[in-house]
Amino acid sequence: MIERRDVFQAIADPTRRAIINMLAKEPLNVNAIAEGFDMSRQAISLHIKILEECDLLQIRKQGRERYCQAKLSQLSEVSVWVAQYRQHWENKLDKLETYLEQLKKQRNGKQKK
């Protein structure tokens, strides 16, 4: 059985994140992408294949060239996942802020006596 990769696996690798960042600015051909890295074109092609499997980029052929274009909407899955934890940490930080304000008031009250 072939395991389906997901967006989280794709962005787990720093090289793939860098490729997404490059393609977010403009579509590039595979050679232009490979020039930005200190690794073989074959290794970059593998990263591109994984990003394509995860539906984070689209490849279109133009003559002999293969151009890659980012599909950033697919990152919404990550955004939704992160949002639930953002709310959790915002609640924790709000409680910490309240606690620190209470401590400050207690210290100010003791200093005035």
N, C-alpha and C positions, 0 to 999 in steps of 0.2 A: 504494500500500500504506500502510495506517495503522500508524504506529509505536505500539507498546504502551509506555506509561509504566510505570516500576517504582518501587518504594518509595524508592530512592535519589534519583531525580529529584524525587519528591514532597518529601522532607525537605531537599533542597538549597536550597530557598527559605525565607528567614526568616519570611515571612508564613504560609506553610503550616505551619511548625513551631509558630508561635504559635497557629494555629487548632487544631492537634492538642493543644497544651497546654491550651487552653480547654476542648476537648471531653473531655479526659481526666478533668476534674473532674465534668462533667455534660453531658447532651445539651442543645443550644441550638438555637433557631430561627435561620434565616439572618439576620434583622434584628438579633438580639442579637449575633451574631458580627460583623456589619458595623459595629455601634456601637463595637466595640473597636479599630477601625482608622481611620486618616486616609486613606481611599481610597473610591472609589465602591462602591456595593453590587454593581454589575456586575463590578468587578474581584474582589471577594470571592467572588462566585458562580463566577467562572472558577477561582479557587483551590480552591473546594469541589468543583467538577467534576473537577479533576485529582486531588484526594484521593480522591474516589469511584472514579475510574477505576483508581487504584492500590490500591483495596480497603482504604484506611485509614479510611474512614468510611462509614457507612450513612445513607441519607436515608429518612425515613418521613414520609408526609403525615398530618397530623392536622387535618382541616377544610381551611382555606385555608393553613395554615402548613406549612412544611417543616422538620422537626427533624433535626438532624445528631447522630450518635452515633459516637464514636471506636471503631475496631476495632484496638486496640493490639496484639493478637496478631500482626498483620501486620508489626510492627516486629521480630519475632524474626529475620527475614532479615538485618536490619542488625546485630543482636546477634551472630549467628553470624559474620558477616563481620568485625566488630570483634574478636571473641574470638581469632581466629587471629593478629592483629597484637598484641593484648595479651600473648599468650604470648611472641611474639618480643621485645617490649620488656622484659618481665619477665626474660627470659634475659639480655639486654644489660645491664640494670641490676644483676643478680646478679653478672655478670662484672666490672662496674665496681666494685661494692662489694668484691669479693675483691681486686681490684687496689689499691684505696685502702687496704685493711687491710694488704696487703703493704708498701706505701709507708710507712705509719705505723710498722710494725714495723722497717723499715729505718732510718727516721729516729730512732726511739727507741734502736735499737742503736748508732747513730753518736754519739748524745748521751751515752750512758753511758760511752763510751771516754775 
